Amino acid sequence: MAKITWTLEAVRWLEEIHDFIALDNLTAAHKVVTGIYNKIQLLRDHPRLGQRYEPVTENEGPTQQWIGWKTELFSTD
């Protein structure tokens, strides 16, 4: 099982998302942030979770191997 370590930037982003939505609907803000948090926790058991893309040919541009939700904002140990 991987360990999720939240960076200060990731925590700030989550707080900003909450605060923005809470301006209109506090309940919705809580649901959205809780949903994001719960999805991130899935990485503990599935650290390679995400959509895998096959490499593109040289003529098509750069290769994208893994796409995930802001994976640079937290790390798994």
C-alpha positions as CSV (number, residue, x, y, z in Angstrom):
1,M,0.0,0.0,0.0
2,A,1.3,3.4,-1.0
3,K,1.3,6.4,1.4
4,I,-0.3,9.7,0.3
5,T,1.6,12.8,1.3
6,W,-0.2,16.0,0.6
7,T,1.9,19.1,-0.3
8,L,1.0,22.5,1.1
9,E,0.1,23.5,-2.5
10,A,-2.3,20.6,-2.8
11,V,-4.0,21.5,0.5
12,R,-4.2,25.1,-0.5
13,W,-5.8,24.2,-3.8
14,L,-8.4,22.0,-2.1
15,E,-9.1,24.8,0.4
16,E,-9.5,27.3,-2.5
17,I,-11.9,25.0,-4.4
18,H,-13.9,24.6,-1.2
19,D,-14.0,28.4,-0.5
20,F,-15.0,29.2,-4.1
21,I,-17.9,26.8,-4.2
22,A,-18.9,27.7,-0.7
23,L,-19.7,31.2,-1.8
24,D,-22.8,29.8,-3.4
25,N,-23.4,26.5,-1.6
26,L,-21.6,25.3,1.5
27,T,-23.0,21.8,1.3
28,A,-21.9,21.4,-2.3
29,A,-18.4,22.7,-1.4
30,H,-18.1,20.0,1.3
31,K,-19.3,17.3,-1.1
32,V,-16.9,18.3,-3.9
33,V,-13.8,18.5,-1.6
34,T,-14.7,15.2,0.1
35,G,-15.1,13.6,-3.3
36,I,-11.8,14.8,-4.5
37,Y,-10.1,13.7,-1.2
38,N,-11.7,10.2,-1.4
39,K,-10.6,9.7,-5.0
40,I,-7.0,10.7,-4.2
41,Q,-7.1,8.1,-1.4
42,L,-7.7,5.4,-4.0
43,L,-4.0,5.8,-4.9
44,R,-3.0,4.1,-1.7
45,D,-4.2,0.8,-3.0
46,H,-3.8,1.6,-6.7
47,P,-0.8,3.9,-7.1
48,R,-0.7,3.5,-10.9
49,L,-4.4,4.4,-11.3
50,G,-5.1,6.5,-14.3
51,Q,-5.6,6.3,-18.0
52,R,-2.6,4.9,-19.9
53,Y,-1.9,6.2,-23.4
54,E,0.1,4.4,-26.0
55,P,3.1,6.3,-27.3
56,V,2.4,8.4,-30.4
57,T,4.5,8.3,-33.5
58,E,7.3,10.9,-33.9
59,N,5.1,12.8,-36.4
60,E,2.3,13.2,-33.9
61,G,4.1,15.1,-31.2
62,P,5.3,14.3,-27.7
63,T,4.4,11.1,-25.8
64,Q,2.1,11.1,-22.8
65,Q,2.4,7.9,-20.8
66,W,0.3,8.6,-17.7
67,I,-2.5,11.1,-17.2
68,G,-3.7,11.7,-13.7
69,W,-5.2,14.4,-11.5
70,K,-2.5,16.8,-10.6
71,T,-0.1,14.0,-9.7
72,E,2.7,16.5,-9.1
73,L,0.8,17.9,-6.2
74,F,1.2,14.9,-4.0
75,S,3.5,11.9,-3.8
76,T,3.1,8.3,-3.1
77,D,5.7,6.5,-1.0
